[in-house]
Amino acid sequence: MPGTRRENIRPGKTVRVVQKQDQRSGKLTVGVVARLLTNSPTHPHGIKVKLEDGTVGRVKEILV
């Protein structure tokens, strides 16, 4: 499931995010959502989240 809609993402969900420095390469990082940082209901590049390990990135895929 793509991560462009805020309603689909909740703390505790496992997601794949792209970090700012990895946008060119497209490298994805897997983690568990701790906080949602984007306030708008949708974002074309993915909802920005903070993972439990402190990583910040835009959700590209929701795994669980």
Secondary structure, 3 states (H helix, E strand, C coil): CCCCEHHHCCCCCEEEEECHHHCCCCCEEEEEEEEECCCCCECCCCCEEEECCCCEEEEEEECC
